[in-house]
Amino acid sequence: MVTPRALATDEIFPASSSSSGARPRTPGRRAELVAYGVPFIANPDLPERFRREAPLNTADFSTLYSGEEKGYTDYPALR
């Protein structure tokens, strides 16, 4: 019997490179796949914040995945 386990992206696609909050960014390397989870929840305008090099909102972890609107629709947007 094979025991299931989580595979790292580079195990599945050895010629690719990826980046997420769980893995440190390597200066000078480009990622083919980039994952954003919580930063996108707290910053629905995340691509624009990156373009402008604007500060990011801090996620309120006490409201994440609570099933309520608070924490999903009330983060301040850029002006």
Contact map, one row per residue, 1 for C-alpha under 8 A:
1110000000000000000000000000000000000000000000000000000000000000000000000000000
1111000000000000000000000000000000000000000000000000000000000000000000000000000
1111100000000000000000000000000000000000000000000000000000000000000000000000000
0111110000000000000000000000000000000000000000000000000000000000000000000000000
0011111000000000000000000000000000000000000000000000000000000000000000000000000
0001111100000000000000000000000000000000000000000000000000000000000000000000000
0000111110110000000000000000000000000000000000000000000000000000000000000000000
0000011111110000000000000000000000000000000000000000000000000000000000000000000
0000001111111101110000000000000000000000000000000000000000000000000000000000000
0000000111111111110000000000000000000000000000000000000000000000000000000000000
0000001111111100000000000000000000000000000000000000000000000000000000000000000
0000001111111100000000000000000000000000000000000000000000000000000000000000000
0000000011111111000000000000000000000000000000000000000000000000000000000000000
0000000011111111100000000000000000000000000000000000000000000000000000000000000
0000000001001111100000000000000000000000000000000000000000000000000000000000000
0000000011001111110000000000001100000000000000000000000000000000000000000000000
0000000011000111111000000000011110000000000000000000000000000000000000000000000
0000000011000001111100000000001111100000000000000000000000000000000000000000000
0000000000000000111111111000001011100000000000000000000000000000000000000000000
0000000000000000011111110000000001110000000000000000000000000000000000000000000
0000000000000000001111110000000000110000000000000000000000000000000000000000000
0000000000000000001111110000000000000000000000000000000000000000000000000000000
0000000000000000001111111000000000000000000000000000000000000000000000000000000
0000000000000000001111111100000000000000000000000000000000000000000000000000000
0000000000000000001000111110000000000000000000000000000000000000000000000000000
0000000000000000000000011111100000000000000000000000000000000000000000000000000
0000000000000000000000001111100000000000000000000000000000000000000000000000000
0000000000000000000000000111110000000000000000000000000000000000000000000000000
0000000000000000000000000111111000000000000000000000000000000000000000000000000
0000000000000000100000000001111100000000000000000000000000000000000000000000000
0000000000000001111000000000111111000000000000000000000000000000000000000000000
0000000000000001110000000000011111000000000000000000000000000000000000000000000
0000000000000000111000000000001111100000000000000000000000000000000000000000000
0000000000000000011100000000001111110000000000000000000000000000000000000000000
0000000000000000011110000000000011111000000000000000000000000000000000000000000
0000000000000000000110000000000001111111000000000000000000000000000000000000000
0000000000000000000000000000000000111111100000000000000000000000000000000000000
0000000000000000000000000000000000011111110000000000000000100000000000000000000
0000000000000000000000000000000000011111111001000000000111100000000000000000000
0000000000000000000000000000000000011111111111000000000000000000000000000000000
0000000000000000000000000000000000001111111100000000000000100000000000110000000
0000000000000000000000000000000000000111111100000000000111110000000000110010000
0000000000000000000000000000000000000011111111000000000110000000000000000011100
0000000000000000000000000000000000000001111111000000000000000000000000000000100
0000000000000000000000000000000000000001001111111000000000000000000000000000110
0000000000000000000000000000000000000011001111111100000100000000000000000000000
0000000000000000000000000000000000000000000011111110000000000000000000000000000
0000000000000000000000000000000000000000000011111111000000000000000000000000000
0000000000000000000000000000000000000000000011111111111100000000000000000000010
0000000000000000000000000000000000000000000001111111110000000000000000000000000
0000000000000000000000000000000000000000000000111111110000000000000000000000000
0000000000000000000000000000000000000000000000011111110000000000000000000000000
0000000000000000000000000000000000000000000000001111111000000000000000000000000
0000000000000000000000000000000000000000000000001111111100000000000000000000000
0000000000000000000000000000000000000000000000001000111110000000000000000000000
0000000000000000000000000000000000000010011001001000011111000000000000000000000
0000000000000000000000000000000000000010011000000000001111100000000000000011000
0000000000000000000000000000000000000010010000000000000111110000000000000000000
0000000000000000000000000000000000000110110000000000000011111000000000100000000
0000000000000000000000000000000000000000010000000000000001111111000000100000000
0000000000000000000000000000000000000000000000000000000000111111000000000000000
0000000000000000000000000000000000000000000000000000000000011111000000000000000
0000000000000000000000000000000000000000000000000000000000011111110101100000000
0000000000000000000000000000000000000000000000000000000000011111110000110000000
0000000000000000000000000000000000000000000000000000000000000011111100000000000
0000000000000000000000000000000000000000000000000000000000000011111100000000000
0000000000000000000000000000000000000000000000000000000000000000111110000000000
0000000000000000000000000000000000000000000000000000000000000010111111100000000
0000000000000000000000000000000000000000000000000000000000000000001111111100000
0000000000000000000000000000000000000000000000000000000000000010000111111100000
0000000000000000000000000000000000000000110000000000000000110011000111111110000
0000000000000000000000000000000000000000110000000000000000000001000011111110000
0000000000000000000000000000000000000000000000000000000000000000000011111110000
0000000000000000000000000000000000000000000000000000000000000000000011111111000
0000000000000000000000000000000000000000011000000000000010000000000000111111100
0000000000000000000000000000000000000000001000000000000010000000000000000111110
0000000000000000000000000000000000000000001110000000000000000000000000000011111
0000000000000000000000000000000000000000000010001000000000000000000000000001111
0000000000000000000000000000000000000000000000000000000000000000000000000000111
